[in-house]
Structure formats: C-alpha cells, structure tokens
Amino acid sequence: DRIAEAIALAREMERLDLLVDHEDAIDALEEEARRSGLTLDVRLEIDCGDHRSGVDPAAPRALELAERLASAKHLRFAGI
C-alpha cells in the first residue's frame, strides 16, 4: 500500500532498502520500479522465530522468493 511513498523516497535517497516477504509485494515493486525507471534495492525478510513477519527460512517458498528477487529486472536483491 505504500509503494508510491517508497518510490518517492528512493528518488530522494542515495540508497533505500525495502523488505519483502510475499510474491505480491515483489510483483508490485517490480512494476512500479519499471514504470518509474528505477532499480530498487530489496531484501527478503526472514521470520526469526517471532512469527510476526517474514518468510520461514526452512520453507521452499523462501528460496522461491529469493530466486524471484534475483531474477527481477528492476529490483536488486540486496540480501536477507
């Protein structure tokens, strides 16, 4: 819901790292970055055991999301 705000901040800042833990967020960021002519730095958020946010690092989905980030044309996979 705050992608427009993230794009505006990315234009103003030297570097802005964003966190994602869902494929919908990756798709939305990729589309907005493409439209804006930007490459966004994005990290995969991992659940560290509190189960509030992030993807389970042992789940196959974690690798799928990392691969999706790494292959995105307008997103730079900045780590975990």
PABADO-210527 format. One record per residue: residue in three letters; x, z, y of N, C-alpha, C in turn. Coordinates in steps of 0.05 Angstrom, whole numbers, plus 5000, padded with zeros to 4 digits. Last residue first. Layout:
! PABADO-210527
<kolba code="Ala" n_u="X" n_w="Z" n_v="Y" ca_u="X" ca_w="Z" ca_v="Y" c_u="X" c_w="Z" c_v="Y"/>
...
//
This chain:
! PABADO-210527
<kolba code="Ile" n_u="5387" n_w="5055" n_v="4787" ca_u="5367" ca_w="5073" ca_v="4777" c_u="5367" c_w="5099" c_v="4794"/>
<kolba code="Gly" n_u="5399" n_w="4994" n_v="4823" ca_u="5405" ca_w="5015" ca_v="4805" c_u="5381" c_w="5032" c_v="4798"/>
<kolba code="Ala" n_u="5384" n_w="4950" n_v="4853" ca_u="5405" ca_w="4968" ca_v="4865" c_u="5411" c_w="4991" c_v="4847"/>
<kolba code="Phe" n_u="5369" n_w="4887" n_v="4847" ca_u="5368" ca_w="4910" ca_v="4831" c_u="5391" c_w="4929" c_v="4839"/>
<kolba code="Arg" n_u="5340" n_w="4855" n_v="4900" ca_u="5366" ca_w="4862" ca_v="4889" c_u="5364" c_w="4888" c_v="4873"/>
<kolba code="Leu" n_u="5292" n_w="4804" n_v="4904" ca_u="5298" ca_w="4833" ca_v="4901" c_u="5325" c_w="4836" c_v="4890"/>
<kolba code="His" n_u="5282" n_w="4752" n_v="4901" ca_u="5282" ca_w="4763" ca_v="4928" c_u="5286" c_w="4794" c_v="4928"/>
<kolba code="Lys" n_u="5282" n_w="4738" n_v="4847" ca_u="5298" ca_w="4722" ca_v="4866" c_u="5301" c_w="4735" c_v="4893"/>
<kolba code="Ala" n_u="5290" n_w="4780" n_v="4790" ca_u="5275" ca_w="4773" ca_v="4814" c_u="5293" c_w="4759" c_v="4834"/>
<kolba code="Ser" n_u="5320" n_w="4799" n_v="4748" ca_u="5315" ca_w="4770" ca_v="4749" c_u="5299" c_w="4761" c_v="4774"/>
<kolba code="Ala" n_u="5322" n_w="4854" n_v="4755" ca_u="5347" ca_w="4839" ca_v="4755" c_u="5343" c_w="4809" c_v="4758"/>
<kolba code="Leu" n_u="5267" n_w="4868" n_v="4749" ca_u="5281" ca_w="4871" ca_v="4775" c_u="5306" c_w="4854" c_v="4776"/>
<kolba code="Arg" n_u="5262" n_w="4856" n_v="4694" ca_u="5245" ca_w="4842" ca_v="4714" c_u="5258" c_w="4844" c_v="4742"/>
<kolba code="Glu" n_u="5297" n_w="4892" n_v="4672" ca_u="5302" ca_w="4863" ca_v="4669" c_u="5286" c_w="4847" c_v="4689"/>
<kolba code="Ala" n_u="5271" n_w="4939" n_v="4686" ca_u="5298" ca_w="4935" ca_v="4696" c_u="5305" c_w="4905" c_v="4694"/>
<kolba code="Leu" n_u="5223" n_w="4933" n_v="4657" ca_u="5222" ca_w="4934" ca_v="4686" c_u="5250" c_w="4929" c_v="4698"/>
<kolba code="Glu" n_u="5244" n_w="4934" n_v="4604" ca_u="5229" ca_w="4911" ca_v="4614" c_u="5228" c_w="4910" c_v="4645"/>
<kolba code="Leu" n_u="5265" n_w="4985" n_v="4602" ca_u="5283" ca_w="4962" ca_v="4600" c_u="5269" c_w="4937" c_v="4611"/>
<kolba code="Ala" n_u="5217" n_w="5014" n_v="4606" ca_u="5238" ca_w="5018" ca_v="4625" c_u="5258" c_w="4995" c_v="4625"/>
<kolba code="Arg" n_u="5187" n_w="4999" n_v="4561" ca_u="5178" ca_w="4990" ca_v="4588" c_u="5200" c_w="4993" c_v="4609"/>
<kolba code="Pro" n_u="5206" n_w="5028" n_v="4519" ca_u="5214" ca_w="5000" ca_v="4521" c_u="5207" c_w="4988" c_v="4549"/>
<kolba code="Ala" n_u="5225" n_w="5094" n_v="4539" ca_u="5204" ca_w="5075" ca_v="4533" c_u="5215" c_w="5046" c_v="4536"/>
<kolba code="Ala" n_u="5263" n_w="5128" n_v="4558" ca_u="5264" ca_w="5121" ca_v="4529" c_u="5244" c_w="5100" c_v="4522"/>
<kolba code="Pro" n_u="5251" n_w="5139" n_v="4611" ca_u="5275" ca_w="5124" ca_v="4605" c_u="5277" c_w="5115" c_v="4576"/>
<kolba code="Asp" n_u="5188" n_w="5130" n_v="4637" ca_u="5202" ca_w="5144" ca_v="4616" c_u="5227" c_w="5128" c_v="4608"/>
<kolba code="Val" n_u="5187" n_w="5119" n_v="4708" ca_u="5182" ca_w="5109" ca_v="4681" c_u="5199" c_w="5125" c_v="4661"/>
<kolba code="Gly" n_u="5157" n_w="5157" n_v="4762" ca_u="5179" ca_w="5144" ca_v="4747" c_u="5170" c_w="5136" c_v="4719"/>
<kolba code="Ser" n_u="5127" n_w="5222" n_v="4771" ca_u="5131" ca_w="5193" ca_v="4778" c_u="5154" c_w="5183" c_v="4762"/>
<kolba code="Arg" n_u="5117" n_w="5268" n_v="4743" ca_u="5102" ca_w="5262" ca_v="4768" c_u="5104" c_w="5233" c_v="4776"/>
<kolba code="His" n_u="5146" n_w="5289" n_v="4700" ca_u="5122" ca_w="5272" ca_v="4695" c_u="5104" c_w="5268" c_v="4720"/>
<kolba code="Asp" n_u="5193" n_w="5314" n_v="4699" ca_u="5171" ca_w="5328" ca_v="4712" c_u="5145" c_w="5313" c_v="4710"/>
<kolba code="Gly" n_u="5232" n_w="5283" n_v="4675" ca_u="5220" ca_w="5304" ca_v="4660" c_u="5198" c_w="5319" c_v="4673"/>
<kolba code="Cys" n_u="5248" n_w="5241" n_v="4706" ca_u="5268" ca_w="5260" ca_v="4698" c_u="5257" c_w="5285" c_v="4683"/>
<kolba code="Asp" n_u="5231" n_w="5176" n_v="4705" ca_u="5219" ca_w="5203" ca_v="4702" c_u="5240" c_w="5221" c_v="4691"/>
<kolba code="Ile" n_u="5262" n_w="5132" n_v="4751" ca_u="5261" ca_w="5143" ca_v="4724" c_u="5249" c_w="5171" c_v="4725"/>
<kolba code="Glu" n_u="5255" n_w="5075" n_v="4788" ca_u="5251" ca_w="5104" ca_v="4788" c_u="5246" c_w="5113" c_v="4759"/>
<kolba code="Leu" n_u="5300" n_w="5026" n_v="4804" ca_u="5280" ca_w="5034" ca_v="4784" c_u="5278" c_w="5064" c_v="4783"/>
<kolba code="Arg" n_u="5308" n_w="5001" n_v="4870" ca_u="5318" ca_w="5018" ca_v="4848" c_u="5294" c_w="5024" c_v="4829"/>
<kolba code="Val" n_u="5323" n_w="4946" n_v="4911" ca_u="5303" ca_w="4961" ca_v="4896" c_u="5316" c_w="4976" c_v="4873"/>
<kolba code="Asp" n_u="5331" n_w="4913" n_v="4970" ca_u="5345" ca_w="4930" ca_v="4951" c_u="5325" c_w="4948" c_v="4938"/>
<kolba code="Leu" n_u="5306" n_w="4848" n_v="4984" ca_u="5303" ca_w="4877" ca_v="4986" c_u="5319" c_w="4891" c_v="4964"/>
<kolba code="Thr" n_u="5316" n_w="4795" n_v="5025" ca_u="5323" ca_w="4805" ca_v="4998" c_u="5323" c_w="4835" c_v="5001"/>
<kolba code="Leu" n_u="5268" n_w="4755" n_v="5062" ca_u="5287" ca_w="4778" ca_v="5058" c_u="5294" c_w="4781" c_v="5029"/>
<kolba code="Gly" n_u="5227" n_w="4723" n_v="5078" ca_u="5254" ca_w="4712" ca_v="5078" c_u="5275" c_w="4733" c_v="5075"/>
<kolba code="Ser" n_u="5175" n_w="4738" n_v="5073" ca_u="5189" ca_w="4747" ca_v="5097" c_u="5218" c_w="4736" c_v="5099"/>
<kolba code="Arg" n_u="5159" n_w="4717" n_v="5024" ca_u="5145" ca_w="4708" ca_v="5048" c_u="5161" c_w="4715" c_v="5074"/>
<kolba code="Arg" n_u="5195" n_w="4747" n_v="4991" ca_u="5196" ca_w="4717" ca_v="4992" c_u="5183" c_w="4707" c_v="5018"/>
<kolba code="Ala" n_u="5175" n_w="4798" n_v="5001" ca_u="5203" ca_w="4792" ca_v="5008" c_u="5206" c_w="4762" c_v="5010"/>
<kolba code="Glu" n_u="5124" n_w="4793" n_v="4979" ca_u="5127" ca_w="4799" ca_v="5008" c_u="5156" c_w="4792" c_v="5017"/>
<kolba code="Glu" n_u="5137" n_w="4783" n_v="4925" ca_u="5121" ca_w="4764" ca_v="4940" c_u="5125" c_w="4769" c_v="4970"/>
<kolba code="Glu" n_u="5166" n_w="4830" n_v="4911" ca_u="5178" ca_w="4803" ca_v="4908" c_u="5163" c_w="4783" c_v="4925"/>
<kolba code="Leu" n_u="5128" n_w="4869" n_v="4919" ca_u="5152" ca_w="4869" ca_v="4935" c_u="5165" c_w="4841" c_v="4934"/>
<kolba code="Ala" n_u="5090" n_w="4855" n_v="4878" ca_u="5082" ca_w="4856" ca_v="4907" c_u="5106" c_w="4855" c_v="4925"/>
<kolba code="Asp" n_u="5121" n_w="4859" n_v="4831" ca_u="5109" ca_w="4834" ca_v="4839" c_u="5102" c_w="4833" c_v="4868"/>
<kolba code="Ile" n_u="5135" n_w="4914" n_v="4833" ca_u="5156" ca_w="4894" ca_v="4833" c_u="5144" c_w="4867" c_v="4842"/>
<kolba code="Ala" n_u="5084" n_w="4937" n_v="4830" ca_u="5100" ca_w="4941" ca_v="4854" c_u="5122" c_w="4921" c_v="4856"/>
<kolba code="Asp" n_u="5069" n_w="4920" n_v="4778" ca_u="5054" ca_w="4911" ca_v="4801" c_u="5069" c_w="4915" c_v="4828"/>
<kolba code="Glu" n_u="5105" n_w="4947" n_v="4745" ca_u="5108" ca_w="4918" ca_v="4749" c_u="5092" c_w="4908" c_v="4773"/>
<kolba code="His" n_u="5132" n_w="5009" n_v="4769" ca_u="5110" ca_w="4993" ca_v="4757" c_u="5113" c_w="4964" c_v="4764"/>
<kolba code="Asp" n_u="5165" n_w="5038" n_v="4798" ca_u="5162" ca_w="5047" ca_v="4771" c_u="5139" c_w="5032" c_v="4757"/>
<kolba code="Val" n_u="5214" n_w="5034" n_v="4852" ca_u="5190" ca_w="5024" ca_v="4837" c_u="5190" c_w="5036" c_v="4809"/>
<kolba code="Leu" n_u="5240" n_w="5047" n_v="4916" ca_u="5237" ca_w="5055" ca_v="4888" c_u="5212" c_w="5043" c_v="4877"/>
<kolba code="Leu" n_u="5287" n_w="5016" n_v="4961" ca_u="5260" ca_w="5022" ca_v="4953" c_u="5259" c_w="5030" c_v="4924"/>
<kolba code="Asp" n_u="5335" n_w="5024" n_v="5011" ca_u="5330" ca_w="5024" ca_v="4982" c_u="5301" c_w="5032" c_v="4976"/>
<kolba code="Leu" n_u="5359" n_w="4990" n_v="5063" ca_u="5336" ca_w="5006" ca_v="5056" c_u="5332" c_w="5003" c_v="5026"/>
<kolba code="Arg" n_u="5408" n_w="4978" n_v="5112" ca_u="5401" ca_w="4979" ca_v="5083" c_u="5378" c_w="4998" c_v="5079"/>
<kolba code="Glu" n_u="5402" n_w="4971" n_v="5166" ca_u="5424" ca_w="4958" ca_v="5153" c_u="5419" c_w="4957" c_v="5123"/>
<kolba code="Met" n_u="5335" n_w="4961" n_v="5191" ca_u="5356" ca_w="4977" ca_v="5180" c_u="5378" c_w="4960" c_v="5167"/>
<kolba code="Glu" n_u="5296" n_w="4924" n_v="5206" ca_u="5309" ca_w="4940" ca_v="5226" c_u="5334" c_w="4955" c_v="5216"/>
<kolba code="Arg" n_u="5276" n_w="4901" n_v="5160" ca_u="5285" ca_w="4883" ca_v="5182" c_u="5302" c_w="4899" c_v="5202"/>
<kolba code="Ala" n_u="5259" n_w="4946" n_v="5133" ca_u="5281" ca_w="4930" ca_v="5122" c_u="5292" c_w="4911" c_v="5143"/>
<kolba code="Leu" n_u="5214" n_w="4960" n_v="5163" ca_u="5237" ca_w="4978" ca_v="5163" c_u="5262" c_w="4962" c_v="5153"/>
<kolba code="Ala" n_u="5180" n_w="4917" n_v="5150" ca_u="5187" ca_w="4922" ca_v="5178" c_u="5212" c_w="4940" c_v="5179"/>
<kolba code="Ile" n_u="5175" n_w="4926" n_v="5094" ca_u="5187" ca_w="4901" ca_v="5104" c_u="5196" c_w="4905" c_v="5133"/>
<kolba code="Ala" n_u="5149" n_w="4976" n_v="5094" ca_u="5176" ca_w="4973" ca_v="5082" c_u="5190" c_w="4948" c_v="5092"/>
<kolba code="Glu" n_u="5100" n_w="4962" n_v="5117" ca_u="5118" ca_w="4981" ca_v="5131" c_u="5146" c_w="4979" c_v="5120"/>
<kolba code="Ala" n_u="5081" n_w="4928" n_v="5077" ca_u="5086" ca_w="4917" ca_v="5104" c_u="5104" c_w="4936" c_v="5120"/>
<kolba code="Ile" n_u="5075" n_w="4965" n_v="5035" ca_u="5095" ca_w="4943" ca_v="5033" c_u="5101" c_w="4932" c_v="5061"/>
<kolba code="Arg" n_u="5042" n_w="5007" n_v="5023" ca_u="5059" ca_w="5009" ca_v="5046" c_u="5081" c_w="4987" c_v="5047"/>
<kolba code="Asp" n_u="5016" n_w="5000" n_v="4976" ca_u="5000" ca_w="5000" ca_v="5000" c_u="5017" c_w="5000" c_v="5025"/>
//
